Amino acid sequence: MLPAKVVTLSPQKNSRKNEIF
């Protein structure tokens, strides 16, 4: 649900969501 930009800022915390993108 979070934009890819947020994942780039916190790849460690959003590592799980990063896999979705």
Summary of the structure (lengths in Angstrom):
residues: 21
radius of gyration: 6.6
end to end distance: 9.8
largest distance: 16.3
contacts: 37
relative contact order: 0.27
helix: 57%
strand: 0%
